[in-house]
Amino acid sequence: VLFLQLVHILNMTSAKIVSFLLHPEESLHSLQNRIEFETGISTGNQELLLETGICLDPRKPASQCVIDGVRGWDSYMVYLFDKSKTVYDGPFASRSLSDCVNYIVQDSKIQLPIPQLRKVWAEAVHYVIGLKEDYSRLFQGQRAAMLSLLRYNANLIKMKNNMVSASQQLKAKLEFFHQSIRLDLERYSDQMAYGISSEKMLKAWKEMEEKASQCAQAEDIGYLDEQIMALHTEIVELQKSPYARRQGEVMESLEQRAIDLYKQLKARPPDHAYSDSTDMVKIIVQTVQSQDRVLKELFGHLSKLLGCKQKIIDLLPEIEVALNNIKEADSSVMQMQGKRQREIWHLLKIACTQSSSRSLVSSSLEGTASTPAATWLPQGCSGNSAPHPLSSLAAPEEGENFADMIRENVNYLELFSSILQEVRQEQNSMMVS
């Protein structure tokens, strides 16, 4: 028994406290089953919050509810919420009166002996203090709900920032893609008359342009941004609301008046005098009325908090879907950009190959035409003179033909280098713009 721990669960749907003894290694799921039996709230709908707004971790034992070494062993409270409800409207009955206090409330003018009156008033003071403490605990539950909402909101803002950043990156890439593909199509059209043409590739490029326009739909997150901004405004208003702050000043004042009244009675000598309870009963009635008012305000504010939280819970999957769509569109654009650039370089390779082939053919033809027929015949071929061996054939212009071919190839190499440089400059300029 010494190793058991006590946990108090404040059911925010009924304003009632249930307490449980915890075994050292008891799981949170086990505790939730016991809570379901006591409160009727299913384990799937239970949300258990510490006063810091942190939700209990199902992977940890139930003993996480109790924090030792800071407060008294019974001063920690866990706040139970029903996730299937966002409106908490009661009715919430005040704690019941003891028989003797109820006796004076029913007839405040009844005369009682001072010694007996002291006992009754002591219980009356205890009742007034209890009403104030009940409100204080419920207010702490509301505050835990607010802190939980702010945690959800922080996660929402983080996801929203990621979504906006991804959307802006996609927009920039789409703008670059459209500019570059327009330029490529223009340059392709310019060279079709004297260069290379491919209807299949042209069709593919135009399809890329249409697909990129469809990808632009993913960057449209305005409808989500509006909802998030509206929620943010709502949460700020809830934080500014006077009901977000403690409203127990009247009850605290009544509590002090009840204590002072009891001290005055206690200071009277225990003689045979009698007195009524009119003043004390007024304090009791006013305290009950004050608690009714502040609890109505508290639960109205709590319902707004829980409504906001549910909106965030509903929005998070939508943001996740939008973010995935943006990432898919981004990946698609980059793949199309890479495919088109590979096709451009392939075209350039074909163009250079054809240019080299034409230059080689023209060079060989020029070399053959410029070589005199006499150079392939023996010198002085006449009458009965004997033919000379191959080694004696004269080719005075052969060296010149090879030199011309080398010079022409060098020129084409320089032209190819200038084409490469122009392509790089155009790509760089497009990246900068």
DRENPADREN-927306 format. One record per residue: x, y, z of N, C-alpha, C, O, CB in turn; residue in one letter. Coordinates in steps of 0.1 Angstrom, whole numbers, plus 5000, padded with zeros to 4 digits. Glycine has a CB too. Layout:
BEGIN
XYZXYZXYZXYZXYZa...
END
This chain:
BEGIN
500849885000500050005000500950135000500550234994499150005012v502050125006502950235007503450284993503750394991504150215016l503450184984503950214970502850264961503150304950504650094964f501650274966500550324957500550474957500950534967499250264962l500150524946500050674944498650714942497850634936500950724933q498250824946496850874945496850984934497651074934496350934958l495850964924495751064914494251114914493351034916496051004900v494151244913492751304912492451344898493251414892492651424922h491351304893490851334880489651434881488651394886490551214871i489851554876488651644875487951634862488551674852489151794878l486751584862485951564850485351694847484451744854484851454852n485851764836485451894833484051894827483452004825486451954823m483551774823482151774818481151774829479951804826481951654809t481551734841480551724852481051804864480251824874480351584856s482251864864482851934875482951854887482951904898481952054878a483151714886483251624897484651564897485251544886482151524897k485151534909486451474910486351324913485551284922487251544921i487151244906487251104909488751074912489651134905486751014897v488950994922490350964926490650814925489750734926490551014941s491950784921492350654919493650624926494550714926492350614904f493850504932495150464936495850394925495250304918494950364949l497050434922497850384911498850284916499550304925498450494903l498950164909500050074911501250124904501150194894499649934906h502450104909503650164903503850144888504250234881504850104910p503550024883503749994868502449994860502449944849504449864867e501350054866500050054859500150134846500750244846498950104868e499650084835499650164823498650274822497650264830499550064811s498850364814497850474812496550414807495450464810498350584803l496650314798495450254792494550194803493350194803495750154781h495250124813494550064824493850174832492650154836495549994833s494450284835493850394842492650444834491650484840494850504845l492750454821491750514813490450414813489350464812492150534798q490750284814489650194815488850214828487650204828490150054814n489550244838488950274851488150404851487150414857490050274863r488750504844488050634843486750614835485750674838489050734836i486850534824485650514816484550444825483350484823485950424804e484950354833483950294842483250394852482050384854484550174850f484050484856483550584866482850704860481850754866484750634875e483250744848482650864842481750844830480950924826483750954838t481950724824481150694812481750754799481250734788479750754813g482950814800483650874788484550764783485450714790484451004792i484350724770485150614765486650644764486950764763484650574751s487450544764488950574764489350644751490250724752489650434765t488650624740488950694728488650834728489250914721488250624716g487650874736487251014737487951094749487651214750485751024738n488651024757489351084768490551164764491351124757489750984779q490551294769491851374768492251414782491451484789491551494758e493351364786493851394800494951494799496051464793494351264807l494751614805495751714805496251744819495551744829495051844799l497651774819498251824831497851974831497452034821499751804832l498152044842497852184843498652274834498352384832497952234858e499752214829500552284819500052274805500552334795502052234819t498952204803498352184790498952064782498552044770498452304782g499851994788500451874781499551754783499051724794501851844787i499351694772498451574772499351454777500551444773497951544757c498751364785499451254790499851164778499151144769498551174800l501051104780501651024769501250874771501550814782503251034770d500550814761500050674763501250574764501050464768499150644752p502450614760503550524760504150514774504950424777504650574751r503850614783504350614797503350564807502150554804504750764800k503850514818502950464828502050564834502250684832503750394840p500950524841499950614846500550704857499950814860498750544852a501650664863502250744873502750884869503150964877503350664880s502750904856503151034850502251144855502551264855503251034835q501051104860500051194865500551264878500151384881498751124868c501351194885501751244899503251294898504051214894501551134909v503451414902504851474902505251494916504651584923504851604893i506251424921506651424935507651534937508351574927507151294939d507751584949508851664953508651814951509451894956510051634946g507551854945507252004943506052044952506152154958507052024928v505051964951503852004959503451884968504151784969502652044950r502351904975501951804984501451684976501251694964500751854993g501351564983501051444976499651444969499451364960501251324985w498751524974497451524969497051654962495851684959496451494980d498051744959497651874953497651874938497251974932498651974958s498151764931498151764917496851714911496251624917499351684912y496451774901495151744895495351714880496151784873494051854897m494651614875494651584860493251624855492251594862495051434857v493151694844491851744839491451654827492151634817492051894835y490151604829489651514819488651584810487751654815488951394826l488851574797487951634787487451524778488051424776488751744778f486251554773485551454764485751514750485151614746484051434767d486551444742486851494728485651494719485751554708487951414722k484651414722483451414714482551534716481551554709482651284716s482851614726482051734730482951864728484051864732481451724744k482351964723483052094723482152204731482652314732483252144709t480952164735480152254743479952204757479352094758478852284736v480452274767480252224781479252324787479652444791481652224789y478052284789477052384794476352344807475352404811476052414783d476852234813476252194826474952124824474752054814476052314835g474052144834474152224846475152164856475252044858472852244853p475852254863476752204873476252254887476252364891478152274871f475852154895475352184908476452214918477552144918474452064914a476252304927477252334937477352224947476452134948476852474945s478452214954478652104964477452114974476952224977480052124971r477151994979475951994988476252045002477452045007475451844989s475252095008475352155022475352035032474651945030474252255025l476052055043475951965054474551985061473952085059477151975064s474151895069472851905075472752025084471752095084472551775084d473752055092473652165101473752295094473052395098474852155112c474552305083474552435076473252455068472652565068475752435066v472652345063471352355056470352395066469352465062471052215050n470452355079469452395089469452545091468352605091469852325103y470552615091470552765093470152835080469552935080471852815098i470452765068470052825056468552825054467952925049470752755044v467952725059466452715058465752815067464752865064466052575062q466452845078465852945087467053025094467552985104464952875098d467453135087468553205092468353275105469353315111469053305081s467053295109466753375121466653295133466353345144465553455119k466853165132466753075143467853105153468953125149466752925139i467453115166468453145177469153015182468452915185467753215188q470453015182471252905187472252945197472653065197471952825175l472552865206473552895216474952925210475252865199473752785227p475653005216476953045210477852925207478452915196477753145219i478052835217478952715214478452635202479252595194478952625227p477152615201476652535190476752615177477052555166475152505192q476552745178476652835166478152835160478252845148476252975170l479052825169480452825165480752705156481352715145481452815177r480152585160480352465152479652475138480252435128479852345159k478452535138477752545126478452645117478552615105476252595129v478852755122479552855114480852805109481352845098479752985122w481552725117482852665112482652585099483352595090483552585123a481552505099481252435088480752525076481052495064480152325091e480052635079479652725069480852795062480852805050478752835075a481852825071483052885065483752785056484252815045484052935076v483852655061484452555053483652535039484352515029484452415060h482352555039481552535027481852655018482052635006480052535031y481952775023482252895014483652875008483852904996482153025023v484652835016485952815011485952705000486652714990486952775022i485152605002485052494993484452534979484952494969484152384998g483452624980482952674967483952754959484052744947481752774970l484752834966485852914960486952814954487352834943486553014969k487252714961488252614956487752534945488452504935488652524968e486452504945485852434933486052514921486352464910484352404936d485752644922485852734910487352744906487652744894485352874914y488252754916489652764913490152644905490952654895490552774926s489752524909490152404902489552394888490252364878489652274909r488352434886487752444873488452544864488552524852486252474874l488852664870489552764863490852704858491352734847489752884871f491552624867492852564863492652474851493452464842493452494874q491452404851491152314840490952394827491352354816489852234843g490252504828490052594816491452644812491652654800489152714820q492352684821493652734817494452614810495152644801494452784830r494352494815495052384809494552364794495252334785494752254817a493152384792492652384779493152494770493452464758491052384779a493352614776493952724768495352694764495752714753493852854776m496152644774497552604771497652494760498552494752498252564784l496752404761496652294751496352354737496952314727495652184755s495352444737495052514724496252584719496452584707493852614727l497052654727498152734722499252634717499952674707498752814734l499352514723500252414717499852374703500652364694500452294727r498552344702498052304689498252424679498652404667496552274690y498052544684498152664675499652674670499852714659497652784682n500552654680501952664676502352564665503052594656502852644689a501752444666501952334656501352384643501852354632501452204661n500152444644499452494632500252594625500452594613498052544635l500852694632501652794627502852744620503252784609502052904637i503552644626504752584621504352514607505152534598505252474630k503252444607502852374594502452474584502752454572501752274597m501852584588501452684579502652754573502652774561500552794586k503652784581504852844576505552754566506052794556505852874587n505652624569506252524559505452524546506052524535506252384565n504152534547503252534535503452654527503652644515501752514539m503552774534503752894526505052904520505252944508503553014536v506152854527507452854521507552764509508152794499508452804532s506952644510506952544499506152604487506552584476506352414503a505052674490504252734479505052844472504952854460502952794485s505752924480506553034473507652974465507953024454507153124484q508352874470509352804462508852744449509452764438510052694470q507652684450507052624438506652744428506852724416505752554442l506152854433505752964424507053014417506953044405505153074433k508153024424509353074418509852984407510253024396510453104429a509852854410510252754401509352744388509852724377510352614407k508052764390507152764379507352884370507352874358505752764384l507653004376507953124368509253104360509253134348508153244377e510253044366511453014359511252914348511752934337512552964369f510452814351510152704341509452764329509852734317509352594347f508452844331507652904320508552994312508452994300506452984326h509353084318510253174311511253094302511453124291510953264321q511852994308512852914301512252834290512852824279513652824311s511052774292510452694281509952784270510052744258509352604286i509552904273509152994262510353034254510253044241508453124268r511453064260512653094253513152974245513552994233513753144263l513052854250513452744243512652724230513152684220513452614252d511352744232510452724221510652824210510652794198508952734225l510952954214511353054204512553024197512653034184511453194211e513652984204514952954198514752824189515352814178515952934208r513952734193513752614185513052644172513452594162512852504193y512052734173511352774160512352854151512252834139510152874164s513252934156514153004148515152914140515452944129515053104157d515552804146516552714140515852604131516652534125517452654150q514552594132513952484125514252484110514352374104512452484127m514252604104514452614089515752564085515852504074514252764085a516852574092518152534088518752434097519852384095519052664087y518152404108518752314118518052184119517852114109518652384132g517652144131517052014134515652034139515352134146517851944145i514751944135513351954139512851814144513251714139512452004128s512051824154511451704159510051734164509851794175512351644171s509051684157507651714161507251644174506551694182506651664150e507851524176507651454189508151534201507451544211508251314188k509351594199509951664210509151794212508951834224511351694208m508751864201508051984202506651964209506252044218507752044188l506051854206504751824212504951794227504151844236504151694206k506051724231506351694245506551824253506151834264507551604246a507251924246507552044253506252124256506052184267508552134245w505352124246504152194248503252134259502552194266503352204235k503351994259502651924270503151954284502451974293502651774267e504551974284505152014297504652154301504352174313506652024295m504452244292504052374295502652374301502352444310504052464283e501752284295500352274300500352204314499652244323499552184290e501252104315501352044328501852134339501352124351502251914327k502752224336503252314345502152414350502052454361504452394339a501252454340500152534343499252464353498652534362499352574331s499052334352498252264361498852254375498252254385497952124356q500252244375500952234388500752364396500852364408502452214385c500452474389500252604396499052604405498952684414500052714385a498152504403496952494412497452454426496752494436495952394406q498552384427498952334440499452454449499452444461500052234438a499952554442500452674450499352764456499652854464501452754441e498152734451497052814456496552774470495852674471495852814446d497052834480496752794494495952914501495852914513497952764502i495453004493494753114499493553084508493353144518494253204488g492852974504491652944512492052884526491352914536490852834504y493152814526493652764539494252884547494052884559494752654537l494952964541495553084547494553164554494753214565496453164538d493453184547492353264553491753204565491453274575491253294543e491553074565491053004577491953004588491553024600490752854573q493252994585494252994596494353134602494453154615495652954591i494253244594494353374599493053404608493153474618494453474588m491853354603490653374611490753304625490353364635489453324603a491353184624491553114637492453184646492253194658492052974634l493553234640494553314648493953434655494153454667495753354639h493053504648492353624653491453574665491353644675491553694642t490753464662489853414673490553374685490153404696489053294667e491753314684492553274696493053394703493053394716493653184691i493553494696493953614702492853684710493053734722494553714692v491653684705490553744712490153664724489853724735489253754703e490253534723490053444735491053474746490753474758490053304731l492353494742493353524752493153664759493453674770494753524745q492553754751492353894756491053894765490853984773492253994745k490153794763488853794770489053804785489953744791488053674766s488253884792488353884807488053744813488453724824487353984813p487353664806487053524811488253434811488153324816485853464804y489253484804490453404803491253424816492253354819491353434791a490853524824491553554837490653514848489453504847491953704838r491253494859490553444871489453544875489653674876491453424883r488253494878487053584881486553554895485453574898485953564871q487453514904487053474917487153574928487153544940487753354921g487353704924487653814934486453824943486653844956487853944927e485253824938484053834946483953714956483653734968482753834938v484253594952484153484961485253484971485053444983484353354952m486453534967487553554977487153654988487453645000488853594970e486453764983486053864993484953805003485053835015485453984986s484053724997483053665006483653565015483253555027481953594997l484653495010485353405019485953475031485853425042486453325011e486653585028487253665039486253715049486453715061488053775034q485053755044484053805052483453695061483253715073482853865044r483353575056482853465064483853425075483553395086482653335055a485153435072486253405082486253505093486253475105487653395075i486053635089486053745099484853735108484853755120486053885092d483653695102482453675110482653565120482153575131481253645100l483253455115483453345125484453385136484253345147484053225117y485453465133486353505143485653595153485953585165487553585137k484753685149484053765158483153675167483153705179483153865150q482553575162481753485170482553415180482253395191480953385161l483753365175484653285184485153375195485453325206485853235176k485353505193485853595204484753615215485153665225486253725198a483553585212482453615222482553505233482953395230481053605216r482353545245482453455256481353345255480253375251482353525270p481653215259480753105258479653115270479653025278481452975258p478953225270477853235280476553175275476553095266477653385284d475553205282474253145278473553225268472353215266473353135290h474253315260473653405250473253315238473853215235474553515246a472353365230471853305218472053415207472153535209470353265219y472253355194472353445183471853375170471753255170473853495181s471453455160470953395148472153395138473253435141469753475142d471853345125472853325115472553405103472953365092472953175111s471853515104471453595093472653635084472653625072470653715097t473653695090474853745083475553635076476053645064475753825092d475753525083476453415077475753355065476253315055476753305087m474353335066473553285056473653375043473653325032472153265060v473653505045473753595034475053575026475053575014473753745039k476153545034477353525027477353395019477853385008478553515037i476753285025476553165018475753175005476253124995475853055027i474653245006473853264994474553344983474553304972472453334998v475253454987475953534978477053454971477353474959476453664985q477753374979478853294974478353194963478953174953479553214985t477153124966476553034957476153104944476453054933475352964963v475553224946475153294934476353344926476353334913474353424938q477453384933478653424926479253314918479753324907479653484936s479253194925479853074918479053034906479653004895479952954928q477753044907476853014895477253104883477353064872475353024898d477453234886477753334876479053304869479153294857477653474881r480153294878481453274872481653134865482353124855482553284883v480953034870480952904863480352914849480752854840480352794871l479252984848478553004835479453074825479553024814477253084837k480153174830481153244822482353154818482753154807481653374828e482753084828483952994826483652884816484452864807484352924840l482552824817482252714807481852764794482052694784481152624813f481352884793481052944780482352974773482552944761480253074782g483353024780484653054775485352924771486052914761485553134785h485252824780485852694777485352634765486052574757485652594789l484052644762483452584750484052654738484252584727481952604750s484352784738484952854727486352804725486752784713484953004729k487052784736488452724734488452594728489252564718489052714748l487552504732487452374727487052374712487452294704486552284735l486152464709485652484695486852524686486952474675484552584694g487652614691488852654683489852544681490352524670489552774690c490052464692490952354691490452254681491252194673491052284705k489152224680488652134671488852184657489052104648487152104673q488652314654488952364641490352344637490652314625488652514641k491352354646492752334643492952184640493552154630493652374655i492352094648492451954645491851914631492451834625491651874656i490751984627490251954614491052014603491151964592488852014613d491752124606492652194596493952124593494452124582492852334600l494552064603495852004602495951904590496951904583496251934615l494951804589495151714577494951784564495651744554494051604578p494151894563494051964550495352034547495752034535492952074552e496052084557497352144554498352044550499252064541497852224567i498351924556499251814553499051774538499951754531498951694562e497751764534497451734520497951844510498551804500495951714518v497751964514498152074505499752074504500252094493497752214511a500352044515501852044515502351934506503351944499502452024529l501751814507502151704498501851734484502651694475501351574502n500751804481500451844467501551934461501951924450499051904466n501952034470502952124466504252054463504952084453503152234477i504651954472505851884470505851804457506851794450506151794482k504751744455504551664442504651744430505351714420503251584442e504051864430504151954419505552004417506052014406503152074421a506252034428507652084428508451974421509352004412508152114442d508351854426509151744420508851724405509751704397508851614428s507551734401507151724387507851834378508351804368505651724386s507851954383508452064376509952044374510452064363508152204383v510552004385512051984384512351864374513351874367512651954398m511551764374511751654365511551694350512351664342510851534368q510551774348510351834334511451924330511951914318508951904333m511952004339513052094336514252014332514952044323513352184348q514551914340515751824338515551754324516551734317515951724349g514351694322514151624309514351714297514951674287512751564309k513851834298513951934287515451974284515851984273513152054289r516151994295517552024294518351914287519251934279518152064307q518051794291518751674285518451664270519351634262518351544292r517151694267516851694252517551804245517951784233515351714251e517751924251518452034244519851994242520452014231518352164253i520551934252521951894250522051774239522951764232522551844263w520951694239520951584229520851654215521551604205519751494231h520051754213519951824200521251884197521651884185518851934201l521851944206523152014204524251914199525051934191523652084217l524151794206525151684202524851644187525851624180524951564211k523551624183523251594170523751694160524251664149521751564168i523451824163523851934155525351934153525851954141523352064160a526051924163527551924162528051804154529051824146528151924176c527451694156527851574148527651594133528451554125527051444153t526451644130526151674116527051774110527551764099524651724114q527451874118528351984113529751924110530351954100528452094123s530151834119531451774117531451684105532451674098531851694130s530351604103530251514092530351594079531051564069529051434092s529551704078529551794066530951854063531351854052528551904068r531551894074532951954072533951854067534751884058533452014085s533851724072534751624068534551584053535451574045534651504076l533251574049532851544036533351654026533951624016531351514034v533051774030533451884021534951904020535451934009532852014026s535651874031537051884030537651784021538551804014537651874045s537151654022537651554014537451573999538251543991537151414018s536151623996535851663983536751773977537251763966534351703982l536951873985537851983981539251933978539951973969537852093991e539751843987541051793986541251713973542251723966541451703997g540251633970540251553957540251633945540951613935539051453957t539351743945539251823933540451903931540851933920538051923935a541151943942542352033940543551963937544552023933542552113953s543551823938544751753935544851723920543951653914544751613943t545851773912545951753898546051603894546651533901547151833892p545451573883545551433879546951393877547351273879544651403866a547751493873549151453869549951413881550951333880549951573863a549451453893550251413905550051263908550851203915549751483917t548951203903548751053904549350973893549250853892547251023906w549951053883550550983871552050993872552551093878550051033858l552850903866554350913866554651033858554151063848554950783860p555751103863556151223855556851173842557551073841557251303864q556551263832557151223819556651103813557351033806558651223820g555351073816554750943811554550963796553551023791553350913818c555450903787555350913773556050793766556950743771556051053768s555450763755556050653747556250523755555350473760557350703741g557550483755557950353761558650373774559350283778558750283751n558450483781559150503794558450413804557250393804559050653798s559250363814558650273824558050343835558450453839559850183830a556950283841556250353852557150363865557950273867554950283856p556950463872557750483885557050413896555850383895557850633888h557750373906557050313918556250413926556350533924558150253928p555350353935554450443943555150553951554750663954553550363952l556350513955557150603963557650723956558050823961558350533969s557550713943558050823935556950913930557151013924558850773923s555650883935554550963931554651103938554851103950553150903934l554451203930554551343936553151393940552251373933555251443926a553051443952551751503957552051643964552051653976550951413967a552351743955552851873961551851943970552252013978553251963950p550451913968549451993975548851903987547951953993548352043966e549251783989548651703999548851764013547851754021549351563999e549951814016550151874030549251994032548752014042551651914031g549052074020548252194021546752144024546152214032548352274008e546252034017544851994020544651954034543651994040544551874011n545551884040545451844054545451964063544751964073546551744058f546352054060546352184068545052254068544552304078547552274064a544452264056543152324055542052254063541252314069542652334040d542152124062541152044070541252064085540252084092541251894067m542452074090542752094104542252234108541652254118544252084107i542552334099542052474102540552484103539952544111542652574092r539852404093538452414093537852344106536852394111537852344080e538452234110537952164122538152254134537352254143538752034124n539352324134539552414145538452524146537952564156540952484144v538052574134537052674133535752624138535052684146536852724118n535352494134534152434140534152414155533152434162533852304132y535352374160535552364174535252494181534652494192536952304177l535852604176535652734182534152774181533652834191536452844175e533452734170532052764169531252684179530352734185531552734155l531552554181530952474191531152524205530152534213531452324190f532352574208532652634221531752764223531252784234534152664222s531652844212530852964214529352934216528653004224530953054201s528852824210527452784212527252744226526252774233527152664202i528252664231528152614245528152734255527352744264529352524249l528952834252529052954260527753034260527353084270530253044256q527153044248525853114247524753044255523953104262525453124232e524752914254523752834262523952854277522952874284523852684259v525152854281525452874296525053014300524353034310526952854299r525353114292524953254295523453274296522953344304525553354285q522753204286521253214286520653154298519753204305520653154274e521253034302520752964314520953054327520153064336521352834316q522253104327522553194339521653314340521153344350524053234338n521353374328520553494328519153454332518453534340520453564314s518653344328517253294332517253264347516253294354516853174324m518253214352518353184367518353314375517653314385519553104370m519053414370519153534377517753614377517353664387520253624371v517153604365515853674363514753604371513653644371515453684349s
END
